[in-house]
């Protein structure tokens, strides 16, 4: 849960959203099952992400749900949602990604793959592994 909460504030103001999402209410819960990973309530400006041991998947879900708040409430997984989601994945991962013209399933699969690559190559995988085994992190340093 802490691994995902660390990114909630950092990702509120991505350029991909087209506007700050500072008013959004975000709830990160521990995932105790293999069901639904997250959901958004665009009209209420809130979202929930369930975070389990698969941190890249949970972070991808956070971007997915933020995209629901950035897109029009009636959009669901349509082109404007896919544009916001793929732009956010590209902004975070640094991997060029234009998912607007992809199917939802393909956009989600590519986004998941890119987020896993970003997590693995950024060094975050190592930092979170150390933190989960008793080490503490401060900024970019692990102690």
C-alpha positions in Angstrom: 0.0 0.0 0.0 2.8 2.4 0.9 4.5 1.8 -2.4 1.4 3.1 -4.3 0.6 5.9 -1.8 4.0 7.3 -2.5 3.0 8.0 -6.1 -0.6 9.4 -5.5 0.6 13.0 -4.9 3.3 12.9 -7.5 0.9 11.9 -10.3 -2.0 14.2 -9.5 -0.5 16.9 -11.7 0.8 15.0 -14.7 0.5 16.9 -18.0 -1.4 14.0 -19.4 -4.5 14.9 -17.3 -4.8 18.3 -19.0 -5.5 19.9 -15.6 -4.5 19.3 -12.0 -6.4 16.6 -10.1 -5.7 18.1 -6.7 -9.3 17.9 -5.6 -9.5 14.2 -6.2 -10.0 12.0 -3.2 -7.8 8.9 -3.4 -8.0 5.8 -1.3 -5.4 3.0 -1.5 -6.4 -0.2 0.1 -4.6 -3.5 0.7 -5.7 -6.1 -1.9 -6.7 -9.3 -0.1 -8.0 -11.1 -3.2 -7.6 -11.3 -6.9 -10.7 -9.4 -8.0 -11.2 -5.8 -9.1 -8.0 -3.7 -8.7 -9.5 -0.2 -8.7 -12.5 1.9 -9.6 -13.2 5.6 -10.1 -16.2 7.8 -9.4 -15.6 10.7 -11.9 -18.7 12.7 -10.8 -17.5 12.5 -7.2 -13.9 13.1 -8.1 -12.7 10.1 -6.2 -11.0 6.8 -6.9 -9.9 3.6 -5.1 -6.9 1.4 -5.9 -6.4 -2.0 -4.3 -2.6 -2.6 -3.9 -1.2 -6.1 -3.5 2.4 -7.4 -3.9 2.5 -6.7 -7.6 3.5 -3.0 -7.3 3.9 -2.2 -11.1 0.3 -3.5 -11.6 -1.0 -1.4 -8.7 0.8 1.7 -10.1 -0.6 1.0 -13.5 -4.1 0.7 -12.0 -3.5 4.1 -10.3 -2.8 5.7 -13.7 -5.8 3.9 -15.1 -8.2 5.3 -12.5 -6.7 8.8 -12.6 -7.4 8.7 -16.4 -11.1 8.2 -15.5 -11.0 11.4 -13.5 -9.2 13.3 -16.3 -11.5 12.1 -19.1 -15.2 13.2 -19.4 -17.4 11.2 -16.9 -19.3 9.6 -19.8 -16.2 8.4 -21.6 -15.5 5.1 -19.7 -12.7 3.4 -21.8 -13.3 5.4 -25.0 -10.8 7.4 -27.1 -10.5 10.4 -24.6 -9.9 8.0 -21.7 -7.3 6.0 -23.8 -5.6 9.3 -24.8 -5.3 10.4 -21.1 -4.2 6.9 -20.0 -1.6 6.4 -22.7 -0.2 9.9 -22.3 0.2 9.3 -18.6 2.0 6.0 -19.1 4.3 7.7 -21.6 4.9 10.6 -19.3 5.8 8.3 -16.3 7.7 5.6 -18.2 9.4 7.7 -20.8 8.3 5.2 -23.4 6.4 6.7 -26.4 2.8 5.4 -26.3 -0.2 6.5 -28.2 -3.1 4.3 -27.2 -6.0 6.4 -28.4 -6.6 4.3 -31.5 -6.0 0.9 -29.8 -8.7 -1.2 -28.3 -9.1 -0.9 -24.5 -7.6 -4.4 -24.0 -4.5 -3.6 -26.2 -4.0 -0.1 -24.5 -4.2 -1.7 -21.1 -1.8 -4.5 -22.0 0.8 -2.1 -23.5 0.4 0.2 -20.5 1.0 -2.6 -18.1 4.1 -3.8 -20.0 5.5 -0.3 -20.2 4.9 0.3 -16.5 6.7 -3.0 -15.6 9.6 -2.0 -17.8 9.8 1.5 -16.1 9.6 0.0 -12.7 12.3 -2.6 -13.4 14.8 -0.2 -15.2 14.3 2.8 -12.9 15.8 1.0 -9.9 12.5 1.2 -8.0 12.2 -2.5 -8.0 15.4 -2.8 -6.0 14.5 0.1 -3.6 11.0 -1.4 -2.9 12.5 -4.9 -2.4 14.9 -3.5 0.2 12.2 -1.4 1.9 9.9 -4.4 2.2 12.7 -6.4 3.9 13.4 -3.9 6.7 15.6 -1.2 5.0 14.3 2.4 4.9 14.4 4.8 1.9 15.1 8.5 2.0 14.7 10.3 -1.3 16.8 8.3 -3.8 19.0 6.7 -1.1 18.5 3.4 0.5 19.8 2.9 4.0 
